[in-house]
Amino acid sequence: MTDRIAELAARHDRSGTFPAESLRLAHEAGLLTATIGERYGGQGAGVEETARILHRLGQGDPSVALIAAMTLTSHARQAAQPHWPEELYARVVKESFARPVLINHARVEPDLGSPARGGLPATRARRTADGWAVSGTKRFVTGAEGLDWFLVWATTDEPEPRVGTFLVPGGSPGIEIAGNWDQLGLRASGSHDVTFDEVRIPYEQVIGLGPYGPASEQDNRAGAALHLPLAALYLGVARAAQSSFHTFAHTRVPANLGHPVARTERFRRTAGEIEVLLAAAEQLVFDGAARLDAGDTSYPPEQALGARVLADRHGVRAVELAVRLLGNPGLARGNPLERHFRDIQCAPVHAPQEDISLLAIGTTALARSTPSDAPKALAP
């Protein structure tokens, strides 16, 4: 299945088309429903299994993997702590077993940017006689044109505004998808801008509705259970790049050498460095995921954040080394390595970005080492 998705990836990358067939293949393999909780008839895949699924899908097509990740994460959150209206979620699950049902949050806004950096959403949910009317524009909504459910972060228009996530069915009247996703990497992810114009939904189709709190609490609810699978996804991209690098090394026979460049010291040394980078990162990610599944309380969220920071760095560096050694052939559009190089650049973009992660990690580390007689707060 992953091999077939990989075969389709280049075409979707070139055209920027939505990878519907690849997602159908992933669904038929049971990958889009793997995290549905056992109480709902699913297998209840944990963090480690989710990470391994996304690692394999990332090797085939990271655009497909990212769209799948958003759906898997939504089901995993529901399994861990039910928050959807029960009748509605039961319907979503029934449909999900029958066909690919895609779910994703719509949170980033043109003026606000990422919620991880603070701020109140400009998107408004207006109270109507029988529900809500949602209006606003969201950016970078992965899988937008194929989504069955948009989970729209919005502010109510009440005298004392509340913030919540409004469950908007895809295809509802008033939804306009801009079709403006034209990025360097993950070109088939369809992460377009989406505008909601007075989109009507029933009153009960909202989750987490309450007073506005810190954006970090809103944005990082999935915590470590999201960071590690996302890191695994991009390590899958790096492994695909490594495979392309190895293929070149074994098949390239310069006339002046008379044997494959894989035998040269230069290629063997670089191959070793790439393997060390990726193997170390995978150990951090998969071991951390296993500890989360085991309920290991000695594994704090900051360690998961740190694992993702290092995994992203290692993945980007590994692919860079491969491209640099190949030179011009590594940047040729016909070489899969060129696509992997572009796709891996997206790894550090996801919230929380590296500076936010390091701030959280450093704050916790300094707090642990604060002397008992130190001032309670640092001067600005």
Buried (B, 14 or more C-beta within 10 A) or exposed (E): BBEEBBEBBBEBBEEBBBBBBBBEBBBEBEBBBBBBBEEBEBEBBBBBBBBBBBBBBBBBBBBBBBBBBBBBBBBBBBBEEBEBBEEBBEEBBEEBBEEBBBBBBBBBBEEBEBBBBEBBBBBBBBEEEEBBBBBBBBBBBBBBBBBBBBBBBBBBBEEEBBBBBBBBBBEEEBBEBEEEBEBEBBBBBBBBBBBBEEBBBEEEBBBBBEEBEEBBEBBBBBEBBBBBBBBBBBBBBBBBBBBBBBBBBEEBEEEEEEEBBBEBEEBEEBBEBBEEBBEEBBEBBBBBBBBBBEEEEEBEBBBBBBBBBBBBBBBBBBBBBBBEBBEEBBBEEEBBBBBBBBBBBBBBBBBBBBEBBBEBBEEBEEEEEEEEEEEEEEEE
